[in-house]
Amino acid sequence: MTCFHCMLKLFVCASLTSVAAAEQVREIPGNWQTPDLRRITVVHAAASSALTPEGEQYAPARAIDGQRGTKWVASVAPSQTAPQWITLELSRAQTASAVAVFGERIGNDGIQDAQVQVAGAKPGEFQTVATIADARSGSWLATFDPVKTGAVRLWITRSSGPSPHTDVYEIEVYGPPISPAELKAYAAEALAGCAARGKEVAALAEKLGLTTDPQFAGLRGAVASTERAQRELVERVARWDSLGEADRHSLAAEIERLEGRARRTLQGLGKAAAVWPGRAKDIAAARQAAGQSAPGENVTAVRDGAAACLVNNRVSVVLNEADGTWDATWLGNIDAAVRRVRFAVEVDGQSVAPEKVRAESAPFSDTFGSGMEIRQTWGQGVEIERRIRVYDGRPAIVVAARIANRTDHDITLGTAKMLSLSEDHRGWWHLAGLMRAPAAVGYPGASPPCRPAPDEEMQGGTVQQYGSSGVLALAQQDSPGGLTLGALSAQAGRPSMGAAFQTGAGGTSLEAALHAGAVVHPGQTLAVDPVWLSVDANRYDMLEQYGDAAATHAPQPVRTGANALWCSWYPIRMGISEEIVLAHAEIAAKHFRPLGMEVIQLDHGWQRGDICGDWFPNERFPHGLKWLSEQLQSRYGMKLGLWIAPTNVAFTSQLLRDHPEWLMKNAEGKPASIGRWFWVPNPEMGLIDASQPGAEQWIAETFARLTSEGARYYKIDFIAGSPALRRAMAAIRRGAGPEAWIRYCQTPPLLSAGLASSAYIGDDTGDAGLASWMHLERVNAPLLAASYWVNDRLYHREVCDMSVGMKASVEEARFKMSLMTMSGCSISFSDDFRPLEPPRIRMMQQCLPPGNPPARPLDLFERERPSLWHMHCKNAAGEWDAVGVFNFEDEAQQRTVELSSLGLPADAEVAVFEFWEEKFLGTHKERVTVSLAPGTARILLMHRLPARPAAIATNLHVLGGYHEIQRLAWDEPRLTLSGRCRRMPGVSGRVYFYVPDGYRPRADTAQAAARPLTHVAGPLWSVELVFDQAEAEFGVPFERCGK
């Protein structure tokens, strides 16, 4: 199996046999380590097949990335006649004696028969050194007589199924241990080989003119970085005798990696030198031509023979009427261009594209802005119009189209390639470099959602593929900006974005397509969803501007803002009842309602028969929903929320008996089964087809009835795969009413815009205390980061309900609550409130109220699991920065926050306070580095170093004052800092003050002040607040003193 759930099964091991020699192979656990063998560095992996293209989630490189949670998946079933293989290339010929394979378990696409082979002296020659047959374990170690080789191959002839795939998490190559003296000689030999490679790189660079020709400025960085790394290694080797044993082994491995990197640089440079001169001249000429138009912010239309041009001071677009292709060159600080971009739409199975079609330029104005557009119209019976728009003052290009059926018969639209360039048609794209593949962020549908740029240049010719079903953002490692490609709506079909990058050749393909599959009747016109292409100097701005543009295409005004609720699912499951609901509402009203929690949401189990389809309360709610909603409101000031799966229908439901015609049909014309429901009574299930008018009306009427009975919040589940999804979602909003809060699970973002109040794509986060809780956070965190720009642009972006109750450790609870709040989600607790102890209640209160400043993941393009979430806070207390810092790993990690990434000036100095442990971390310039234990999170509150006493934190809310500090004032004549905080009666907390040199609390403060001041450490002091009412005030007098 190839889903991420398979990772949970990695540690299952059984017995293993070997045909060749029993002592050669033994089973090992998934966390196996050895001090008795020397790990050999692998620099490249190639394979017979992969489930996704090179660079995607299951590529060969995943088997050598050092992570036993990622994997290579061979997509073809292995056999004796068609074996599947993966070859691991070493940096140079080395002595190998063992190979450890960490694969999927048997019965779950694990390896059963295979051979370990080593490369011989002749190219393509391999020798078998170990044979494995009838394996019963996924993880095993093959040992063999030491042999010198430059490559190791795993040759697979049978896997266990059930799918044709073979899954391998990691392959590690080992050699015999060597003595300290041998290690030094080995390192020296490797360094000599590295130096030889470096000379080859330098010689090639000189031969190609890379060192002097201005047009190669962008390639010189690859050569310079290799030379710089080699110099650093030479300096470290010179200090060999002063290094510890671990550092020596690490240094030897780094030398190996650099030698491999130099070889890859050689391969890439040769290809880049052949490609780049022509492209550099092309881009320079386009910039020069655009400059002759003296472009300003407003778009200018220019005609040059058969070319129609649009240009502003950010981008130039040139359309060639002869073949319908267009070029774009961006004019800012980012070196970026696209060439020979094509358009084609499939009509009745035939691809139709513009050729020799007259282009007209005209001004336009839409909900996003105004500018100029190039318009082409062609076709007789089927009329196609394409529009290319450039906005005033923006670097964005929007491509839109419409298809009108002027015939007397239906036509079928297939895929519309709104924007497509490829090598086959001499197309290319450029983004600041040719040697290193860019980092990528895609949402939704990208795997992984966040993909950092490779640490080193890939092998020359290696292709990196990218994809997404919504938006795709690319960014080069050494450039602050990037490129964004995305669909602006998904009303007419299913969008897909794709790109490819080849080392040395740069961008080789770029495509934005809409898969319509629509029938257009005579006289009808179909508007094809537009696509967006932009390059910007700020990679966050480019994503957020795309989100702003997509919001303008929503069918209804976008809904924004956060909420807070209790969800019954994790603590109660199917046993939810009136009594349990009211008991939790009473606790919520006491501890959380004054801080913004408003909703008590009943999850699966409230409806008749515990099945889907009959959405009426069951016997555990004898008084009905209206009574319950009135009780919640009148007694506790809470609103009723309901879980509902409106398009799922049990075969045992009254709805199916009454209206089988509303369900999706199978080949026999009967209701199609999608399988059995997950929970008791586990009926067969079908799906409502909302394209049936009666079914669509039933959906709207169901929600109208539930709203009339008092429901104000809806959690919509299991709907994303339903037919006619857009119509179903529109019917839900129409029935529930404009004021209802509608939260969707897993629905496409572009369809959710304007219809959803909030939504999420991701996994359930699980019960508190699960052994796998961190695995679930690892799955969800990249999705939260990749979709950060959605938040309060298309709707309020969420994570699944969090269980943080007494079964969770303190660190698990802190981690989950930090991720939920610092990523900008609503606050959704799913715990049994009844056994909560005061310390846990206080932690949960520290996340409330909901609704925080916009959040950005600072390392969005640097990590697969971004671990730095930033919010800039501003209120009566001043301005400061809050950064959530996360360690998703199983070992201790350091995380560094660059102050420049917060928008602070170069000379800024900050005072840093950690929220959860209430610690002052000192003052810092340039950057702040913290150490984190495995599976922990911390929240850093950073204030510009004040010149006088200032409040820098509270322990009342994770943002340290954003919600609670209502007033803060410094009285200079009296040297007094006073303020007012708002919380809720019955709680207490502290305000923390930074007292700089030259000030001290007045000597009589402790005796005279109603709020005694306590010295914490160094310049940090605090005052305790007790909230007898909702608000509490403080006043702290100071006096000046010598520094």
N, C-alpha and C positions, 0 to 999 in steps of 0.2 A: 504494500500500500504506500501511497506517496503523500498522504496528508500529514500535517504537523502532529496529529495525535499519535502517529507511529513513534515519535521521539520518546514518548512516555514508556515505550516497551523496550527501549534499548538495553536495559540492564538484565533482561531475561537470558540466561545462559543454560545450556544443557551439555550433553557429551558430544564428542567429536572424534571421528576416526580418520585415519590416513591410509591411503592405499600404498603409497611409496614406503613409508617407514613410520611406525606409530610414534616413535620418539621425536619426530620432526615437527609435529603439530600438537598443540594443546589449547584447550579452551581458556579464555581469560575473561574477567569481568569487564563491564563497560567503562569502569574508572581505573583500569590497569595502568600502572606506572612501573618503571624499572630503573634501579640505579646501576644495574650490571651491564648494560649495553649503552653504546654511544649513538645518540639520535643523529641521523644524516639528513641534511637539508635537501628538500625537494624544491626545485625552482619552477617546474611546469608540469601540467598534466594534460594529456590528450586521451580521448576515448572514442570507441566505436560509435556510440550514440549517446544522446542525452534527452531527457523528457522535455526540456525546454532548451532554446538555443544557448550558445555560449554566452556566459555572463549572467544567465538567469538563475533561478533558485536551485535547480538541480544539475548545474553544470559540473564538468570534471574537476574544476578548481575547488569545488566544495569539499572534495575528498582529501585535500591537502591544506585546508585553511586553518588547521590547528584547533578546530571546534568540532567536538563529537556530537553536536546537536544539529549540524547542517549535513547535507548529503548529496552525493552524486547518484543520479537515477538513470540507469540504462533503459532506454525506451523500447528496445527490441528484445523479444524473448530469446534467451541464449540457447544454443544447441551445439552438438558436435560439428555440424556443418555450417552454423552461423554463430560462432562464439562472440560474446561481448567482452571487450577488453578495455582496460585503462592503463596507460603507460605513464610512469612517473620519471621525469628527467631530473638527474642530479646535476649539481653545478659543474662537476668534473668527475672523472673516473675515480671511484672510491671503493674500499673494501666493505662489502655488505655481508651480513650473516643472519639477518632475521627480518621478517616483515610482519607487522601487526595489522590485522584487518578488523575494523569495527563496523559490522554490517547489521542489517535488519534481522529480526529473529526469523527462524524457520517457520513457514506457514504464513508469513507476512512479507513476502517478496525478498526473503533472505537467500544467500548463496548456499547451494547444496554441493555442486561439483566445480572445482576450479584448480588452476595451476598457478604457482608463483614462478615467474620466469625472470631471467636477467639477460641483459643485452650482451651479445658477443662482440668479437672484433670487427665483423663485417656489418655494414649498414643493413638494418632490418633483421638481423640474425638474433634469435633469442633461445636460451637454454632453460629447460625446466629444472628447478631446484627443489620444489616441494609440490606434492599433489594432495588434494583434499577431495574426498568422496563421501557422499551421504552425510554431510554435516548436519548436526542437530543443534548447533549453537551459532549465533550470529557473529560472535567475537572470538577470534582465535589468533594464536601466534605461531608462525612457521619459522623454524630455525634450520639452518643448513650450513654446510662447510663454507668458510669465508671465501668470497670470490670478488675480484675487482671488476667493477662494471660502471657504466655511465647512465644506466636506466634500469628500472624494474617494471615488470608488467604483470598485472593480475589478469589471467585468462579464464573467463567464466563460461562453462558449458551447460550448466543447469541451475535454475533457481526454483524456489518452492512455490511461487504463486501466492495468492490467487490471481494476481494480474500478470501480464507479460513482463512487468518491470523487475529490475534488480536494484536494490537500495544498498548503498555503501556510505556510511557516515564518515569514516576517516581511514586512511591507510598511512602507516608510519614505517619508515625504513630505518634499520639499525645496523650498526657495525660493531665489531669487537671493541672492548674498552682499550684505551691506549694510555700509556704511562705519561706522567707530566712532561718528561723529556720528549717523548714521541709527539705529544700534543703541540709542543712549541715548534718542533720541526714541521709538523703538519700545517700549523698556522702560517709558518714562514713560506712553505711551498704554495699554500693556497693564496697567500698575499702576492707571491711572485706571479702566479697565474692571473690574479686579478690585475696586477700592474700591466701584464702583457695585453690583456683585454683592453685596459684603459688606453694603452698606446695605439691599439687598433682603432678605437673610437676617435682618438685625437687625430690620427692620420686620415681617417675617412672625413672627419669634420674639415680638416685643412684642404683635402682634395676637392671637397664639394663647395668650398668657400664659405662654410658656416661661420667661421670666425671673423670674417670681414664684411661679407655682403649684407647690407641692411635688411634685405628681404627675408633673411634667415634668422632675424632677431628672435623670433618666437621659438626656434629650434635650439638655439644656443643654450637655453636653460637646461635641456636634457643632458647635454654634454657637460655643462658646468656642474650640475648636481652630482654626476658620476665622479668627476674629478675631485670635487669637494669631499665627497664621502670617502674616496680612496685616501686623501691626505689625512683625514681624521683617523682612519684605521691605522695608517702608518704610525701616527703619533701614539696611538694606544698600544700598538705592538711594541713600540720602543719602551713602554713602561711595563712590559710583560712580567718581569720578576716581582713587581709590587702588587700584582693583581692576585685575588683569591682564586681558588680552583673554579668556582662557579662562573666568575667573571671571565676567566680564560676560555672556558667552553663556549660561553656566550659570544665572546669576541671571534672565536674561530667560526662559529655559525654565521655571524654577520659578514665575515670575509667571503664565505661561500655564497651567501645571498648576493653580495655586491658583484661577484664574478658572474653570476647568472644574470644580474641586472645589466651589466656591461654588454653581455652577449645579446640580450634583447634590444638594448639601445642600438647596437650595430645593425641589427635586422630592421628596426624601425626607421633609423636615419636614412638608410638607403632608399626606402620607399618614399619617405617624406621629401627627400631631396629631389625626387623625380616629379612629385606632385606639386609642391608648394610654390616654386617660382611662378608658374602660370596662374595659380590662384591669387598669389600676392599681387601680381600685376592687375588681375581682374578686379580685385577689391579696391585697389588704389585708384584705378580708372573710374570705377563707379563712384567712389567718394569725391573724386575731382569733378565728375560730371554733375553730381548733386550740388557741390559747392558753387558751381557756375550759376545755379538758379537762386543763389543768395537766400537759402531757405530760412524761414523764421518758424514760429510756433504753428502758424496756420498752414494748412496743406496747400501746395501749389500744383496744378495740373499742367503738364508739359507734353507737347506732341513732337515726336522726332521720327518722321516717316511712318513706318509700320509699327512704331513703338509708342505706347501710351505710358506716361510716367506720372507718378504722384510722389511728392517729396515735402517733408517738413524738416525741422532741425534735428530730428531723431532717427528717421528712417527714409530710405528711398526705395520705391517699387517701380519696376519697369516690366510691362507686359509686351510680349512679342505676338502680334496678330497672326503671323504666319503659321505658328504651331500651337498657339494658345498657352505657352508656358510663361512664367514670370519669375523674375529675380528680385531679391530684396537685399539691401545692404544697410546695416545700421551705422549711424554716423557719430555715435557718442564715443566714450572711452573704451567700450568693449569691442574687440575685433570680431565681428560676427557677420555672417552672410548666408543666404540660401540661394541655390541656383537651379534653374530649369524645373520649377515647380509646376506640376501638371494637375489637371482636373478631369475627371471622367465619372459618368454615372451609368449604371447598368439598367437598361430599359428592355424588358422582355428578353433578358438573357444576352443582350448585345451592349457592348461598351460604347458610349457616345461621348466624344470629347470635342472641344472647339478647335477648328482649324480654319484659318483665313476668315475669321469672323471679325467684323468691324467693332472696335471698342470705342465707347463714348465715355467721357468724363463729366461728372456732374456733382454739385454739392449735395450733401445729405445731412439730416439731423435725426437722431434717435434718442432713446432714453438714457444712453450712456454719454453722448456727446455729439459733436458735429465735425464735419471734415469734407473730404472729397472721395468719390468712389469711381472705379472703372467698371462699366457695365457692358456685358456682351449677351446678346440674345440670338439664338439660332434654332432651326428645326421648323417643320411645317405641321405635320399632324401632332407631334409631341414637341412642344416649345420649351426650351431650356434657357434659363437666365442665370448667369453667374455674376456676382458682384464682389469686387475686391475693395475694401474700405480702409482708409487711413484717417485717423482722428487727429484733430488739431492738438498739438502739444504732447502727443503720446507716441511711444515707440511701437505701438501695436498695429497689427494687420488683422482684419476680420474678413473671412471668406464666407459668403452666403449664396444660396441658390434657391430656385423654385422651378418646379416642373408642372407644366400645364398640359392637360390631355385635351387636344382639339380634335381627336378622332371620334368615331362613333362606336368604339369598343373599349373595354377595360384594358389598361396596361399595368404591368407589374414592375415595380422598382426594386432592384436588388441593392447592391452596395454603391454608395456615392463616395468616391474618393475626392473629398473636398480639397485636399492638399496632399500631394504625393511627389516625392522626388526619389530617384534611385540611380545606382551606377549604370543600370541597363540603358537608361535614357540620358546618360552623361550628367546626371544631377549630383549635387553634393551640398553639404552644409558645413559651416565652419564656426567654431566657438572657441577662440583664444588659443587653440593648440591642436597638434596632430599626434603627439606621442602618447599621451595618457588619456584614457577614457574618462569622460566626465562622471561626476557623481549624479545620482538621479533620485528624484522623489516622484512617486506616482500614486494617484488616488482617484477612485478605488481600482481594484483589480491588478495592481502591480505586485510583483513578487520578487524580492521583498519590497515593501512600501518605501523604505529608505535604503538606498544603496550608496555607500561612500565610494569615492574614486579609489582605484587600486593604489596600494602603497607605493608601487614601483611601476615603471613602464612595462606594459605587457609585451609578449613576444611579437616581433614584427609580423603583421598580417592577421593577428588575432582579432576576432570580431566580438564586440560587446553588443548585445541586443537589449532593448528597453521596450516596455509596453505598459499600457494602462487603459482602463475603460472610461476615463474621465479627463484627467489632466496629467501631463508629464512635464516635469521641470528638470533641466539639465544644468549643471554648473561645474566649471573647471576648478580644480583644487586651488590654483594660485591666482584665481580671479574672483573679485567680490560679487560679480554679477552672474547672469545666466540667461537661459532661454526657456520660455514656457509655451507649450502647445496643448490646447484643450478645447473640448466642445463647450459651447455656451449654453446649450439646452439639449434635451433628449426627448423632445415631444414626438418627433417623427420616426425615431428608430434608436438603435443601440450604437453608441459611439465607441470607437477604439482609436488609441494613439499608439504610434510605434516609432522607433528610431534605431539606427545601427551606427556603430563607430568602429573603425578599423585602425589599429595602431599603424601609424605612418601615413595613412590615407585620410584620416579624419572622418567626418560624418559621411556615411555612404547611403543612408536612406532615412527618410522622414515622411511620416504619413499620418493624416487625420482622416478617418473614414466613418461613415454612418451606414449601419446595416439596417436598411429600411424594411424590406420584405413586405412592402405595402402595395395594395391595389388602388389605382387611381381611376375613378370612373369617368366617363365622357363628361366634359365640361368642368371637371374638378381641377384645382391647382393645389399642389402640395409644396409647402415651404420646408425646405431641408434645413435642419438645425445648423446654425453657423458655427464656425471654428475660429479660434483665436491663436495668433502667433505673435510673440513679443520677445524682445531682448532688452534687459534693463541692467543698469549698473549695480542695483541692489537686489539680491536674489529673493529677499523676503517681500520687497515691494512688488516684484513681478508676479508672485503668487497671489498676493492680496489684491492687486489690480485686476487680475484675472477673476478672482472671486467677486469683486465689485461688478465687473461686467456681466458675469453669469447671473448675478442677482437681478439685473435689469430685464432678463428674459424669463423670470419666474411668472407663472400664470396668475398669481395673486401677490399682493405685497408680502415681502419677506417678514417672518416673525422672528423676533430676537428676545434675548433675556433668559436668565436662568431661574430655576426653582429648586425647592428642596422637598423631599418626600420620604415616606417609609413604604417599602415594598415587602409584601408578605412571603415572597417565594422561598428564599433560602432558609429562613427559620421555621416556616410552617409547612411549606409544600401544599399537598392536597387537603390538609386538615383545616383549612381556614374556615372561620365561622364568625357569626355576629359577636359572640362573646370575646373572641380573641381580637377582633378588629377594634372593638370599643376599649378593651384593656390597653392595647397599644396606643390608641388615640389619647387615652388619659395620660399615659407616660409622656407621649410626644408633646401634649399640651403643656405639661409641667416643665419639661426640660428643653424643648426645641422650638415650640411654636413661637415664643417671644423673640426667637432669633431667626425667624423666617421660614420654618418648615410649615407647609400649608396643606399637604396632600397625604392622605392615607390610601395607598393603592393596593387593591385586592388583586392578587395574581391568579394564575390558573387554579381552579378548584371552587370558584364561586358559582359557576353556571350549572344548569340542569344536567344531571347525569354525568358530570365531570367530563363531558365530551364537547366537541366543537360543532356549532351549527344552531343549537337551541340556546340562545343567549338570554336566558331568564334565570333568576336566582334559584338555587337548589334548596333542599330541606334544611341546610345549615344556616339559612337566612330566612327564617319563617316570616319576618315582618316585611320583607321586601326591600328593594334598593331605595325607594323614596323615603321610607321610614329611617333607614340607616343613614342616608345622606343628611336628613334633618337632624338626627341625633349628633352626628359628627359636627355639624355646623353650630347647632344651638348649645351643645354642652362643651365643645372643645375648640370651636372656631376653625375646624378643619374641613377640607373638601374631599369628596369621594373620588377615587381614581379606580379604573378598571383595566385589567389585562383582557385582551380579546384578540382572537385570530380569525378575523371576519371572513376570510376567503377559504378557510379550511372547513370541511364538512365531513362529519362521521357518517359512515354508511348506516349506522343505527339511529341517526337523528330523525326527528320529525320533519326537518327541512328537506332532507333528501327524499323522504317518502312523499312529501307534497310537491316537490319541484325537482325531479331528477333531470329535467331538461336544462336546468341552469348550470349543471356541472360540465367540466371538461370531459370529452368523450374519448373512448378507446376506438380501436379499429372496427369493433362491432357496433359502434354507435351507442354504447352504454357508458354510464359514468366510469371514468378511468380511475383506477386505484393508484395512489402514490405511496402505498405501503401502510403499515400499521402505526397507530399513534404511539408515542413514546411512553405514555403513562396509562395506568389502569383506568378504564377497562380495555384499553388497547384495541379500539375498533379499526377496521379498514377506513382509509381516508381518501377523500377526493378534493378537488379544487373548484371553487366557483369561477365561472367565466363571466367577468363583468362586461364583456361585449354583448351579452344577452340583456336587452333592456329591462326585463323583469328582474334579473339578478342585480343589476346596477341599482334599480329602484329599491330593492329589498335591503341592500347595504345602507343606502341613505336613510331609509325608514328605521332600520335597526338602531342606528346611532341617534337619530332624532328622538326615538323612544327612550333610549338610555339617558340622553341629556335631559329629557323632561322628567326623568326619575331622579335627577340630582347629580349624575356623573359630570365631573368638570375636567377630568384628566383621563386620557386613554393611552395605554401602552399597546401598540399594534405589533403583533408578532406573526411570524411564519407567513408573511405576505409577499416577500420579495420575488418568489418564483411563480407568482400567480399570473395567468393570462390576463391581458388587458389591464395591466397593473395601473397605468396612469388613470384610467377611468374609475378603477376601484378606489384609488386614493382621492380622486376628486369627489366621488360619492361620499366617502367618509367625512371629508371636510364639509360638504354641503349639508349632511345630516347632523353632524355634531355641532355645527354652528361656528361662527367666526371667533367666539371667545373661548372655545374649548382648547385645552392644551392637548395636542396630539403628538405623541412620541413614537417614532417608528424604529423598528429593529431591522437592520440590514438592507434597507431600501436604497436604491441608487441616489446619490446626492442631488443630481440635476433634476430628477423627478420629484424629489422631496422639497425642493425650494419653493416656497410660497404655500405649500400644502401642509408641511410639517412644522410644528413648533420646535421640535427637537428630534434628533435621530442619532443612531450610532451604527457603525459597522465594526464587528469584532466578535470575540468569544465571550461567553459567560465568564464571569470572574470567579465563580465558585464560592463555596462556603468558607467561612473563617476557619483557619487551622488546617486546611488541606495540605498534605505534603507537597502537592503540585502547585501551590498558590503562586510561586514565583514564575513557573512556566507560563501560567495564564497571563501574568503581568507582562512577560516578555512578548507574548503574542499581541497583546492589546496596545502596548506602548508605541510601537512603530506606526500603527494605524492612527492613534491619537496625534502623533507628531505630523505624519504626512497630510492629515486633514485639518491642521491647526487653522489654516486660512478660511475654512468653511465657517468657523464659529462666529455667529451673529452677522454673517454675510448671507448665507443661504438658509440658515436656521441655527438653533443652538446645538452645537455638536457635543455628544455625550460619550461616556463609557458605560458599560453595563453596571447595574446596581452593585454596590460594594458591601460585602459582609465583613465587618470590622469588630464584631462583638467579643465576648469573653473567651471564645475558643482561639482567637488570634493572639499571637504574642504581641508585646508592645511594639516591636519593630515591624511586624507585619502590618499592624494597624496604622502605624505612622506612614509606612510606605504607601499603602493604598490610599489613605486620606491625602497624602501629599500629592500623589499623582492625580487624583480626582480634582483637587482644588487648583493646583498649579498649572494644569493643562486647560483650565477654564471650563470644566464641566459643571452641570448642576450637581447638587448634593443629594445622593440617592442611597440611603442606608437600607440594608436588607438583613436585619438582625432581630433576634428575640430581645425586645427591650426589657422584659421582666427581670432577668437576672443581671442586668448591667450594674456594675459597681461604679461608685462615684468617680474614680480616676478615668474610667473608660467613657463615662458620660461627658466628663470635662474635655477629653480629647475630641469627641464628636462635636461638642459645642464650638471647639476651636476652628472648625471648618465652616461655621455658619456666621452670618447669613450668606446665601448664594449671591452670585453676581460680582465678579472680580474684574479688574482691568484686562485688556486683551493680552493674551499669552503668546509667546514665541519660543519654539525650541531652538536654542542657540547653536546646537550642533546638529541641526537637521540634515545637513549634507555631509557630515563627518562620521556618523555612526549609524549602524543598522538599527540600533535601539537608542535613539537620542536620549541623553541623560541630563540635560541642562534646560530647565524651563524658566523663562524670564517674564516677569510682569513689572512694568514701570508704574509705581504708585504715586498719586498726587491727591492731596486733600488739605485740610486745615493745618495738618502737622508739617506740611512741606512736600518735598519730592524725595523719593528714594526708590531703590530697586530691590525686588525680591527674586531670588533664584532658587528653584527647587533642584537639588542635586541628588542623583539616583545612581545606585550601583546594582545593576541587574545580574551581576556575575556571582559565581560561587567562591570567588576569592577576593581578598581585599583589593581595593582600587583607589587610585587618586583621580580627582576631577579638578580641572582648572577653569576658572571663569576669567576670561580676559576682560578687563574693564572697558576696553575700546568696543567690545561687542555689545555693551550696555549703552553705547552712545556717549560715554563720558570722555572728556578731553584727555589728551596725553599726559598732562601734569596732575590729573585728579588723584586724590588720596581719599580712601574711604574707611569708615569705621564699620566693622563687620560683627553682627550678632547672629548666633544660630538659634532658631526658634525652639526646636523640640527639647534641646538640652539646656536652653536658657544660658548660653555661654557667650562671653565676649571673646571674639577671635582676633582682636587686635586691629591695628590700622595697616592698610595695604596700599601699595602703588602698583600700577600696571596690571596686576593679576592677583587672584586669590586661589590658592590650592588647598583642598581639604582631602583627608584620607577617610575612606568609608569602608566599614566592615561589609562582608558579603550580605547582599539582600537588605540593604539599609538605605534610608533617604534622610536628607537634612534640608532645611530651608534657611538660606542665608539672607539676612536683611542688611543692605548696604546703604549707608548715608555718606554723602560728601562730608568730609571732615569739617565739623562746625567750628567757628571762631569763638562761640560762647556756648554755655550749657544748652543742650537740646535733647528732646525725646527721640530715641532711636529705635524703640521697640515697645511692644506690649506682649504679654503672654496670653492674651485673650483671643486672638485670631491669628492664623498662620501668616497673614500679611503684616502683622506687627503694627497695627494702628489704622489701616486703610478704612475699615468699617467703623471702628469704635471711637476714634478721636474726633470729636465734633468741633473742638476749639482748642487752640494752642497759641499763647501770646507771651511775649517777652517784654517785661516792663523794665526799661533801661534805668530810669531814675531809682527804682527800688531794687534793681537786680533780682527780679523775681520771675520765675517761669510758672505760669498757671495754665490750666486747661480743664476741659470737660470731656468725659468719656460716656458713651451710651452703650449699655449692654442689656441686662435684664435683672430684675430683683432676685436676690438670693445667691448671686455669684460673687466671686472676688477675683482679683487679679493684680498684676503689677505693671507699672509703667517704668521703663528703663531709660536712664539719662546718661548721656556722655558729657563729662565735665572736663573741658580742656585745661591745659596749663594756664595759670593766671586766674583761675576761679576755684572756689571751694564752697561747699554748703556752709551757710552761716552757722556759727558755733552753737547757737541755741536752738537749732532746727529740731533736734530730737526731742527737746522738752516742749517747745512752743507749738510745733506744727500738729495739726489734727491728723495729718497723714505722715507718719514718721519716715524719714529718709534712711535707707540702709545702704551701707557701702558693700558692693558686690566684689569687685576686683579692679585694681588699677583705676582708670578714669570712669568706671561704670558704677552707677548708683541706681537705686530703685525706690519707688514708693508704692505701698500697697493700697489698693482701692477695694472697698466693700460696697456693693451695690444694694443698699436698702431700697432704693427705687431704681427706675430704669437708667438714671443718670447719676454720675458721681463726679465731683470736682476735686481738683488738687491745686496747691500752690506751694512752690518750693523756693525759698529765699536763698540767695548766694551772696558771697562777698569776693572782692578781688584780693589776690595775694601774689606774692612773688613767684615767678616761674622757676 
